[in-house]
Amino acid sequence: MTDTGPVPLTPAGHARLQEELKHLKAERPRVIQAIAEARAHGDLSENAEYHAAKERQGLIEAQIARLESLLSRAEVIDPRRFNDRKVRFGATLTLYDEERDEEVAYQLVGEPESDVDQGRLSVASPLGRALVGREEGDDVEFRAPGGVRRFSIVRVEYR
């Protein structure tokens, strides 16, 4: 993902990022207050509370800048506008994992909203790239860090 190009997001992913940004901006006044209170304790060179609050402020400001950049470049794509069985951004997939002999479900999403534990797979991941353009019923093979993996596309849905 580049820092200048469009960022594909689902409507739900866009809403999550906006909520996260809102939360971080609400956190700003509390951090500024913590800095002021720590500063009131005197010598700043050995004031751990002050340094911790300043570090927290820096992390919050960096995260706010990152989210504002992502949201300014967001291309919100509603997967419900698709109704075929071709795999593309936003598809919710049921895959058969041959190695583990089980079905797994993922939604293909943009990098900022990906979370494999939550069933959101980045289209830029090795598996995501291997799936895009395929269709329901296709077998997919791709090289993962642990070796070659094989999946069968059981179902493609857009919701």
N, C-alpha and C positions, 0 to 999 in steps of 0.2 A: 504494500500500500504506500503510495507516495503522499507527500504532504501538500500537494497542489491539485491533484485530480479529484474527480467526483468520488464520493463515498456511498456505495449502495447500502441502503438500510430498509428493513421492513417497517411498516407503520409502528408496530410494537417496539422494535428496537429504537426507532427515533424517539418515541415517547419515553422509553427508559433512560436514554441519554439526556433528554431534556429535564427529566425529573432529577437525575444525578447532578446536573448543572445547577438546578434550582437549590438543591440541598447544599451543595458546596458554597454557593453564594450566600446562603443563609448562615453558614458556618463562619464566614469572614468576620462579622462583628464580635463573635465570641472569642476568636483568636486574637483580634486586636485588643480586646479587653484583657485577655490573659497576658499579653505582652506588656500592656500598661501596668498591670498589677505587679508583674515580675520586675519591671523597671523601677517601681516604687520601693523595692526591697534593697536598693543600693547598688553596690559594685557589680557591674554587668559582666566583668571578665570571669568571675567565678560563680555566676548565677545560672544554675542548671535549668531552673524554671524558665528563665528568659530565653536561653538557647533552644530549649525544647519548643517553646511557643513560636520562636522565629523559624525554626525548622518546619514546624507544622504549617506555618503561614506560607512558606516557600513551596511546600508540597501541594497545598490547596491551590495556590495561584498557578502552578504549573498544570495541575489537573483541569482547572477552569479554562486555561488557554488552550489545552488540548481538546477539550470538549467543544469549546466555541469554534475552533478550527474545523473539527469534524462536522458539526452541525451546519456550519456555513457552507460546507461542500456537499452536504447530504443530498442524495438522490433517492427519494422515498419511492419504493416500488411495492405496490400492493399485489401480493401473489394471487389474490382472488380474481384478478383480471385474466389469468391464464386458466384454460380448462382442458388442455390436452394431456398426454401422458409422456411428454418430453421433459427431461430434467433441466431445469433452469433455476435462476435465483428465486428464492422464496418457496421452492417445492418442499413439501413434507414427504419424506421417503421412508418406506419400510424396506429394509435390506436384509438379506439372509447372509450372515457371516459364516462362510464355510469352515473356517478354522475353529470357531467356537461352537458351531452347530446351533446357532440361535438367531432369532430375528432382532434387529435393532432399528430404532426410528430416529431420524434426524431431520431438521429443517435446514436447508441451505441458506445461509445469511451472510451479511458482510462481516468483514474482519472485526470491527469494533463491537459487534454484538455477539460474536461467537463464544460459545461455552459448551464444550462437548458434554460435560456433566449434566447440563440442562437440556441436552438434545439439540443444540444449535451448532451446526458445523459450518465453518467458513468456506465460502466458494473458492478461496485462495489456497486452502489446505491441499495436500496431495490427493486425498480421497475426494474432496470437493471438485478439484480440477478434473479428476478421472470420471466423475459422474456427469458433469455438465455436458449436455448434448445427447446423452444416452436416453433410452426409453424403457418403459416398464417391460420386464421380461429379459432385459439384457444382462449379461455377465460382465463384471468389471474387475480388472486386475490392475494393481498399481503398486509401486515401490514405496514402502513405508520404512521408517528408520530401522525397524526390526526385521525387514525382509519383504518379500512379495506377499501381498494380501489379496484375497479374492472375495467378492461380494456378488450377489445376484439382486437385481432390483425387483422386488416383489410388488410394490405399489408406489405410484406417484400421485400425490394429491396437492391441490392448491386451496388453502383455506385462510 
